């Protein structure tokens, strides 16, 4: 039986979306919600990759875009008091996390993006979207740095590749910190059990947080016995509260080869979900919304939480900046075994 192969516009839960099919994978992408990949499925292996429910209304997803599908975050995670310091500016973002007095997650995941390419060719089904940020966005009053974001979602026999590029359209330096708030379905295998999920993370050093406000202290330490469960792939990422376990990124072994990413295994079936990242993603942060909501989040980040404001070298914080006219590109890939 031949595999489905297409890239097409379609209605999904009442909004215009894009459906992609290639290589045995199927995806639903919502350009109107930050080019969120609302669904990724391997129909042949029976694997539902991201948190997805047929019965969930689109209004619920739009009200909490960070905890469904694969939302892309620009200016991710927390900024102390909303402050964002760059080499040539100081910006005061709205404090939208009143409990801890921080700005949280930026705005890219909430904006409508424009489709600029949609095709199925040469074994690949893909969509590319664009979001132009300028003075027409209400956020511009607090962050007046123009840029263009392009996101491409591509399916093939190699899985799903997510690529984002940022281009600085301003005469000011553009701060670079990118993440995806990756919501992995639990269980991700059809008919699987929560207790059979194991997560392997390429952890090198643990990032230490001040838990009163969940901001990093600037300290890193060696992995303890519990941290090593991530590295060994014996960590069950659900049925317990995991709140901001953050690590510097290295590699793990996948089928005997170095792998820059996470591996999730259903130990009953032996099926694996592999999550590879560009080496520009220098950190992983693990969170599971208290552990009993049938999803967990291994989140790759190019920079630490609050990185622009940290008094540590850039090679430790991961923070970088983009000059006028320059473009920064980073990718990640999901595939099953």
N, C-alpha and C positions, 0 to 999 in steps of 0.2 A: 504494500500500500504506500503510495507516494505521500510525502509530507506536504502540509499546507505551506504556501509561499505567497505572501502579499504584504502590502503596506497601504492602508486605506483609512480614510476618515470614517468615523462611526459615532453614533450616539451611545453614551455610557452613563447610566444613572441620570439621564436628563441633560447632560452637557455634551458638547462636541468634544470628541477625543480622537485618538489614533489607535488603530489596531495593527500590530505587526506579527507576522508569523514567518519563521525560517528555522531550519535545522532542528525541527522538533520542539522549538520553544514558541511561546505565545505571550505577547505583552499588550497591555493597555496603557497608553500614555495620555496624560491630561495637560496639554499646553496651557489651558486656562488656569491651572493651579500649579504654576511654577515648573511646568514640564515634569510633574511627578509621575513616576512609573507606578500607577495604581495597582497593577497586577503583572506578575511574571510567573509563568507556569511551564514546566516540562511535562507535557501530556503523556509522553511515552513512559517516563519513570514514575509518574504520579507524584510530582513534587510541586508544591505551592510555595514559591520563594518568599514573597512579601506578605505582610499582614493584609488579609483581604477577606471580606465577607459579602456574599451576594446581597444580604438584607440591609447592609449599612447604607443609609441615605447619603447622597452627595453633600447635603448641608452639614452633616456630622463631620465628614472628612474636611470640608472647607473651614469649619470652625476649629479644627485641630490638625492642621496640615502636617505637622511634624511627626505624627504618630500613625500614619498610614502610608503604605507603599514605600517609595524611595524619594523622599523630598531632598532637594539640593539646597544647601544653606550657604549663603555668602554673608560674611561676618557672623560665623556660627558661635554658639554657646555664649558664655557670660563675659560682659565688660563691666568692670568695677564702677558702679555709680553711673553707668552709661558713657563713661569717658573713653575716647579712642584717640590716642596720641600717635601722630605720624611724624616723619622727619621734618615736614614743613607745615604742619597744621595740628589743630586740636579740635575735636568734634565732640558734641554732647548729644548722645543718642537718648531717646526716651527710655526711662526706667519702666520696663514692662514686666518685671519680675519683682513686685513690691515686697514679697516675703524676704528676699535677700538683698534688695536694693541694687539690682543689676539690670543692664539691658541684655535681652536674650534673643539670639538667633537671627537678627536682621530682618530682611523683608523679601528676598528673592523668591522664596517658596510660596509666597502669597500673591505674586503678581501674575497677570495673564501674559503669556509669551506668544509670539507670532510664529507660525509655521513658515519656514523659508525653503525647506526641501522635504520631499516625501517620495520614496521610491523603493521598489523591490527589483534588484538587479545583481548579477554576478554572485548569486548565492547569499546576498545580504538584503535584509529589509530594514529600512532606517527612516528616522525622522530627525530633522534639525530644526531647532527653534531659536528665536532671537528675542532678547529683551533689551531695549535701549533705555538706559536710566539717565534722566536729565531733569531740568527745572520743572517739567510737567508732572513729576512725581511729588506727592506731598511730603515724602521723607527728605526731599532735597533741601528743605529749610534747615535741617540739622546736619546733613551730610552732603554738601554741595560739590561732589566729585563725580563728573560724568564718566560713564563707562557703558560698554556693550557686553552682554553675556550671551554666549551661544552654547547650546547643549545639543548633543547628538546622542540618540539612543539607537543602537544597532543590534539586530539579531542575526545570528548565523549559526552554523554547526559548532562554532566555538563558544556559544552562549550569548550573553547580552553584555555589550560594551557601552559604558556611559562615559562620555567625554564632555568636559566643560572648558570653555576658554573665556577669559576676561580681557577686554581691550580698554586701555585707558584713553578716554576721549577728552580728558581735562588737562589743564596746564599744571595741576597739582599731582603729587604722588598718590597713587592708589594703593591702599593697604590690601595685602593678600592674605586671606585666611579662608579656606574652603573646606566644607565637610558635607557628607550626606548623613542624614539621621535615619540610617538603614533599619527598617523594621522587618525582622525575619519572622515569618509565621511559625508558631509553635503549637503543635508539631508541624514541620514542613513536609513530611512524608504523609501521603494520604493514609489514614487509618493508624498512624503512628501514635506513640505515647509520649507525654511530656518528659517523663523520667528517663526516657531512652535517648534524649538529645545530649550531645557532647560538643563543646566549642573549643577549638584550638586557636590561640592568638599568638602572633610572633612577638611576645613581650620580651623586652630587654631590661628596662628599668621602670620602676613604678614612679608615677608623678604623685607627689604629696599635695593634698588639698587642706585648706582651712575649712572644715566642714560647717562652720557657722554661716558661711556665705558661699561655699563651694567655689572658691577661687584658689588657684595653685599658690603654694608658698614659695616656689622657685627651687624647692628641694627635690632631688631624685634619690631613690634608694634601690638596693639590690632586691630581687624578688624573694619573698618569703615562701614558706611551704604552701600556703593557699594560692599565691600568685603563680607558682610553678604548675598548678593544675591547668591553668590556661595554656602554658607553653607545652605541656605534655599532652594536651587534648583530652583531659579527664574531667573538665569542668562542665557541670550541668548548668546552663545559663537561665533556667527558670525554676519555679517552685521555691524560690528564696529571693530576698531583696538584694539586688545588685545596683548600687548607686555610684556611678562615676568611678569605676575602676579604670584608671588611665595609665597607659604605658608608652614608652618610646618603642618604635617599631623596628624589628629585624626581619628574620625569615624563619620559617618552619620547613619541614620536609614533607613533600607531597609526592608519593610514589618514588621516593628516593632522591628527588631533585629539590634544590632550594626553591622556596615559594614565598613571595612577598605578599602575604595575605592571611586570611582566616580560613579555617576548614571546619565545617559543621557536619557531624555524622549522626545518623540514626543507627544506634548500635544493634538494634534488632534486625533490621533489613540490610544493614551495611551500606545503604545509600548515603552519598556525600554531596554536600553543597559547598562549592569552592568559591572564594571571594578574593580575587586578586586585585592588587592596587599598584599604581604607579609609585615609584620610590619617592616621589614628592610628598606622598602621604606619609608623614614621619611619626604619626601618633595614632593610637587606637584608644577609644573610650567606650566602655561597656556599661550599659544601663538597661533595666528591664521593667521600669514602671511598677516596682514592688514585687514583680515576679509571678503574678497569678492572672495576667490578662492575655495570655496566650500569644505573646510576642516578646522578642528581646532585640536589643539594638547594639550590634558591633559597629561603631561609627569611626571611619577613618577621617583624620583631620590633618591638614597641611601644617597647622600651627597649634600651639597650646591654647587652652582657655586663657582669655585676657592677655594674649601674647604681646600686643603693641604696648601695653602698659607695664610689662614685666621688666625688672632691672636685672636681666640676664643676657648673655650673648645671643645673637640671632641664631647661631647654630644649635643652641639649646631650646629656644622658644619656637623655632620654626618660622618666625615672622619674616616677611619680606615685603617689598614695595615695588610698584610698577611705575616707570616713568611715562610721560606723555607719549602716546602712539605705540607703546609696547603691548604685547599680548602674552598672557600666561595661560598655559594649557595643562590639564591634568586628567587622567583617565582611571577607570576601574572596570572590572569584569566579573561577571557571575557565570558559573557553569556547573553542571552536575556530573556525578560519576556513580 
